[in-house]
Amino acid sequence: MPGSCDRTRRAAVARSVSPSFDSAVTGYFGTRQPSMADAEGSHAAYVAALRAHGTEVTVLPALAEHPDCCFTEDTAVIVGGTAVIPNMGHPSREGEQEAVVEHLSDRYEIERMPKGSTLDGGDVVFYDDRYLIGVSTRTNRLGAEYLAAKAKASDYHVEMVDVPGSTLHLTTVMSSPREGTIIAAEGHLAESQLGPLAEELLWVPNSETYAANTIGYSDDRVILSAGFPVTRQVMLDAGFSVTSVDMDAIMQADGSLTCLSVFTE
């Protein structure tokens, strides 16, 4: 996966917020109806933060018929020189992959998952030399095993993680901001699941679960969601340089920082 080990994250593909964003699938973080206008502001700030960290961001046009289309992370998983294109875990999102496939096809071999397997990219955490693959309500066992086989064939290690019903995706409750480090929210995954994997395991309170989804860059730089002071302090105490982005409008549709892009280099 590009940037998974060194976290240089030189390039990414994102997509503009859909005009039908107010109909996005929700059920976890949202406390009010999603708003396209508000989400556009958060999305612009997000793209600006990536660019400020050195990432060249391509922003694809929105899809009016797909309220969740800005969550591009779910539409492709990069494994070596291949872009694995999943069957989306929620039926309403099927079709979002096509513009991403067109964008990636000049650089990667495209391989589509077989029928019967489902996977969202949000259930995949790139952790140094391995893929952590979550089995969830969006990613079934067939989809997880298919991706695992592709990763192992490219000489990556794989760890399968059962994602509890308390969260949508694996990336919703954990991320890896630097080599050897995992940050996770309390109350979802157990120490026994993550402890053996991490040289450094940073926990944040369950009340700040949303902030466990981070984007780490080289030189201990990290992008966090704004408004979560305990998590911010945990990261500062761990030696990170923190950039905060107001993601509240994106959170209303259960989206997080990593949801908004696929890193391609």
C-alpha positions in Angstrom: 0.0 0.0 0.0 1.5 3.4 -1.0 2.7 5.3 2.1 1.8 2.5 4.5 5.3 2.0 5.8 6.8 5.4 5.4 3.6 7.4 5.4 4.8 9.9 2.8 1.3 9.9 1.2 2.4 11.7 -1.9 -1.0 11.4 -3.8 -4.6 10.7 -3.1 -8.0 10.6 -4.8 -11.0 12.2 -3.2 -14.5 13.1 -4.5 -16.7 16.1 -4.0 -19.7 16.0 -1.7 -22.9 14.7 -3.3 -25.9 17.1 -3.7 -27.9 14.3 -2.2 -25.6 14.1 0.9 -28.5 14.7 3.2 -29.7 11.2 2.3 -26.4 9.5 3.2 -26.5 6.3 5.3 -26.2 7.0 9.0 -26.6 5.2 12.3 -23.5 5.6 14.4 -22.2 9.2 15.0 -24.9 11.4 13.5 -27.0 13.6 15.7 -28.7 15.6 13.0 -29.5 15.2 9.3 -26.4 15.5 7.1 -26.0 18.9 5.3 -24.3 19.1 2.0 -23.4 22.8 2.5 -21.8 22.1 5.8 -20.0 19.0 4.5 -18.6 21.0 1.6 -16.8 23.2 4.1 -15.4 20.3 6.0 -14.4 18.6 2.8 -12.5 21.7 1.5 -10.7 22.0 4.8 -9.8 18.3 4.7 -8.3 18.5 1.2 -6.4 21.7 2.2 -4.9 19.8 5.1 -3.7 16.9 2.9 -2.2 19.3 0.5 -0.5 21.2 3.3 1.2 17.9 4.3 2.5 17.4 0.8 -0.2 15.2 -0.7 -1.2 15.8 -4.3 -5.0 15.5 -4.2 -7.2 14.7 -7.2 -10.9 15.5 -6.5 -13.4 13.7 -8.6 -16.8 15.2 -9.4 -19.7 14.3 -7.1 -22.3 11.7 -8.0 -25.8 13.1 -7.5 -27.3 9.6 -7.3 -24.9 8.4 -4.6 -25.2 10.4 -1.3 -22.2 8.6 0.2 -19.9 9.1 -2.8 -17.4 11.4 -1.0 -16.3 8.4 1.1 -13.9 7.1 -1.5 -11.8 5.0 0.9 -14.4 2.3 0.6 -14.2 1.9 -3.2 -10.7 0.6 -3.7 -7.9 -1.1 -1.8 -4.3 -0.8 -3.2 -2.2 -4.0 -2.9 1.2 -3.7 -4.5 0.5 -2.8 -8.2 -3.1 -3.8 -8.0 -6.3 -1.9 -7.1 -8.7 -4.3 -5.7 -12.3 -3.1 -6.4 -14.8 -4.5 -3.9 -18.5 -5.1 -4.0 -19.7 -2.4 -1.7 -21.0 -3.4 1.7 -24.3 -1.4 1.4 -26.4 -1.9 -1.7 -27.1 1.8 -2.2 -23.3 2.5 -2.7 -22.9 0.0 -5.5 -21.6 1.9 -8.6 -19.5 4.5 -6.7 -16.4 2.5 -7.7 -16.5 3.2 -11.4 -15.0 6.7 -11.5 -12.4 5.6 -9.1 -11.5 2.7 -11.3 -11.1 5.0 -14.3 -8.8 7.2 -12.3 -6.7 4.3 -11.0 -6.5 2.3 -14.2 -3.6 4.2 -15.7 -1.5 3.4 -12.7 -2.7 0.1 -11.4 -4.0 -3.3 -12.6 -7.7 -3.4 -11.7 -9.0 -6.5 -10.1 -12.7 -6.8 -9.1 -13.9 -9.0 -6.2 -16.1 -11.9 -7.2 -19.8 -11.9 -6.6 -20.8 -12.9 -3.1 -17.9 -11.1 -1.5 -18.4 -7.7 0.1 -15.9 -5.3 1.5 -15.5 -1.6 2.3 -12.1 -0.1 2.3 -12.9 1.4 5.7 -12.4 -2.1 7.1 -8.8 -2.1 6.1 -6.0 -0.6 8.1 -2.5 -0.4 6.6 -0.1 -1.1 9.4 3.5 -1.0 8.3 4.2 -4.4 6.7 0.7 -5.8 7.1 -3.0 -5.4 6.4 -5.5 -5.4 9.3 -8.8 -6.5 7.7 -12.0 -6.2 9.6 -15.0 -8.5 9.2 -18.0 -6.3 9.8 -21.6 -5.6 8.7 -20.1 -4.2 5.5 -17.2 -6.6 5.0 -18.2 -10.3 4.9 -15.8 -13.2 5.5 -15.5 -13.9 1.7 -14.5 -10.4 1.0 -12.0 -10.3 3.9 -10.5 -13.6 2.8 -10.2 -12.5 -0.8 -8.3 -9.4 0.1 -6.2 -11.4 2.6 -5.1 -13.8 -0.2 -4.1 -10.8 -2.5 -2.1 -9.2 0.3 -0.3 -12.4 1.2 0.5 -13.0 -2.5 2.2 -9.6 -2.4 4.3 -10.6 0.6 2.3 -8.7 3.2 1.3 -10.1 6.5 -2.4 -10.1 7.3 -4.4 -10.0 10.6 -8.1 -10.6 10.6 -10.1 -8.6 13.1 -13.7 -9.1 14.1 -15.4 -5.7 14.1 -17.9 -5.3 16.9 -21.5 -4.1 16.3 -20.6 -0.9 18.2 -18.8 0.5 15.2 -19.3 0.7 11.4 -15.8 0.0 10.2 -12.4 -1.0 11.6 -10.9 2.4 10.7 -13.7 4.0 12.7 -12.2 2.9 16.0 -8.4 2.6 15.2 -5.6 3.9 13.0 -1.8 3.8 12.8 -0.3 7.3 12.8 3.3 6.1 12.7 5.4 3.0 12.4 4.7 0.6 15.3 1.9 2.7 16.8 -1.8 2.0 17.0 -4.3 4.5 18.4 -7.7 2.9 19.3 -10.9 3.9 21.1 -11.8 2.2 24.3 -14.9 0.0 24.4 -14.6 -1.6 21.0 -11.5 -3.6 20.4 -9.7 -5.5 23.2 -6.1 -5.2 24.4 -5.7 -8.8 23.5 -6.6 -8.0 19.8 -4.2 -5.1 19.4 -1.6 -5.4 22.1 0.4 -8.2 20.3 0.5 -6.1 17.1 1.7 -2.7 18.5 5.0 -1.6 19.9 3.0 1.4 21.1 -0.7 1.2 21.8 -2.4 4.5 22.6 -6.0 4.4 23.9 -8.5 7.3 23.8 -11.8 7.3 25.7 -14.9 5.8 24.3 -16.5 9.3 24.4 -13.9 10.4 21.8 -14.1 7.3 19.7 -14.5 9.4 16.5 -11.0 10.8 17.0 -9.3 7.4 16.9 -9.4 7.7 13.1 -6.3 9.7 12.2 -4.0 10.3 9.2 -0.4 9.9 10.0 2.5 11.4 8.0 6.2 11.0 8.2 8.2 12.9 10.9 5.4 12.3 13.5 2.9 14.6 11.9 -0.8 13.7 12.2 -4.1 15.0 11.2 -6.9 14.8 13.8 -10.6 15.6 13.9 -11.1 18.8 15.8 -13.1 19.0 19.0 -11.6 16.0 20.9 -9.2 17.5 23.5 -8.3 14.3 25.3 -7.2 12.6 22.0 -5.3 15.7 21.0 -3.4 15.7 24.3 -2.7 11.9 24.0 -1.1 12.6 20.6 0.9 15.6 21.8 2.2 13.6 24.8 3.3 10.9 22.4 5.4 13.4 20.4 3.1 14.2 17.5 2.8 17.5 15.7 -1.0 17.9 15.3 -3.2 19.5 12.6 -6.9 19.5 13.4 -9.7 19.6 10.9 -13.4 20.3 11.8 -15.1 17.1 10.6 -18.4 17.6 12.4 -20.5 17.9 9.2 -18.8 14.7 7.8 -19.4 12.9 11.1 -23.1 13.4 10.7 -23.0 10.8 7.8 -20.7 8.5 9.9 -17.7 9.5 7.8 -14.2 10.0 9.3 -10.9 11.5 8.1 -9.6 8.4 6.2 -13.0 7.8 4.6 -12.6 10.8 2.3 -9.6 9.5 0.3 -7.7 6.6 -1.2 -3.9 7.2 -1.0 -2.4 6.2 -4.3 1.3 6.9 -3.7 
